[in-house]
Amino acid sequence: MTDTGDMNDQPVATPKRRGLRFSLLELMVVTGIVAVWLPTFFAAREIPSLENQVQQMRALTSDLSIIDENEWSIRTLPGIWHNIHGWKYYLPAGAEMELRLATEGINSQGDPEEFQSVDVPSGIHTVHLKNTRSHDREYITEVFLDDKQVLRQIHPEQWLESSGSTSSGSPVESTSEAFPLDKPVCLRQMRLIESNPQTRFRSFNSPQEYDAKGNLLCLVPRGYVSRPAPRFVTPKNGAFRNTWGNRQGTRLVVGITNQLNGLLGIQPDARAIMDDGWNRWGKVLNAISVRPLLDDSRSVKPSTNNMSADSPVTKIPTLTVTNSLQPDARDSGNLASGVISENGKVMRVFVHYSSLPSGALIAVEVIFDSDHPDRIGFLPHQIQGSPPIKACQFETRFDSRFQWRRIDLLPVNQDGSVAESESQLVPQVTTLQKLAAQEKSPNGWQAIPAEQMPTAPDTIDEDALSELKLTTDVADFSQVTYPAGTRGQWDYKGLPVGQKWLLPRRGAQVTDGQSVDDAIQAEIQTATVYPGTQAAIPGGAVISNVRVTVPMPADRPIWLEIQRQ
């Protein structure tokens, strides 16, 4: 007998429901779709890499692709030697173009004034540029059109003492590019580096805006009028923020760093100092403070910035550069374009001083003369609404850097009179030791006798200028060992330079209606340690500051030059 009661009581298991169900046919369809798109996906990933490889292989050939039959098509050819560069071009029929070669006056602000040129034919042709030095060390630049020499420039060895070159390359790529026919195309620009044996790498790379020697090869429309480089630079030129002055000479810099707050920064001609470290934007070698002296003998102290964090700081005036003496014409962005006059040879800007504690209102007219690129002029003006100003003092701030120890003065006879004979009018070098016997004021300033300052060359009669010239006894600054803590602030590795002031002889002699107080006065101050430090200056005492006091109102500017000795 079988017992079935227990079996009927057990629950019956039910199959689990699956969420995703598909047939074999559906699987095959999905697999087919994926298989069809996978090659396209992988091909899309490989195409850019393959295109790059094709371009690289095409660059190794001399093939030229004509992109637009109505425009230039140009490409760079593979190099065959480091001093030979080649291009291939297509020029539409009827287009009139020429090839220009310049070896001097190469700069970033305009086109060279002198060049050689040759017409180029239409169709497809090749151009090669070759630079060599002959056995006589001559500089030879040759241009070939379809392997035929069409341009050649030869310069003697003394043309330039060069230690290498820099190149901006060519905007033309190694693959074909199209260019409009109405604009010039620069094929190559190369600037030769000048030699300077006193620098670490024995070379000097001039700023890009300076004229350089080398070679510049361009394709231009026939009769293209060159764009001359400006004589002056301002913030309007682009890369010269808060800078005004000669494109190849002395410049004014205002307010770019805390070091220059309230000061007129002076940037000497780069070729005078030939020190790459001081050619960068924001680097200033010297500066001038301006101090108005009021009629009641009160004075407005200048910024006491001595490049030291510990130096005392008075209220620093705010400087604004404009194109006019009118205060309401100020440009708050310090983007004044300068006032050009005298056939484009002179530029003026006006530096307005505000926030002076005494309430004095002054503006300094700063003048640049392209005939004297190392020179910068200052002419102070009293602005309407200012308390009466008796005089204006201009004081240099960072002279200790240059180690000036000598002054050129006229000799003095035994009776104390200044030499008058023609043979004795040649200035003699006067050292600080000889000047030390001169009388000093309680604050350490020592007046330079106006009658001992020689007349500046090329100035006569009523335009005569007295010359105060400071020079150094250091022949090579690269051999100077500076004390710890002064590097980056007071060290100087450029060429020896001199400071020269050209001062109008206003009141140099007393005449009716004019007192001795009307004379422009020059003074110097000496130091044995760098300002704001206890670090001794190598070589002993130097002239640390020069101060020039200009009576007001002033009608003629004073001039400052920093030139290579």
Summary of the structure (lengths in Angstrom):
residues: 565
radius of gyration: 36.0
end to end distance: 135.6
largest distance: 162.8
contacts: 1616
relative contact order: 0.09
helix: 15%
strand: 37%
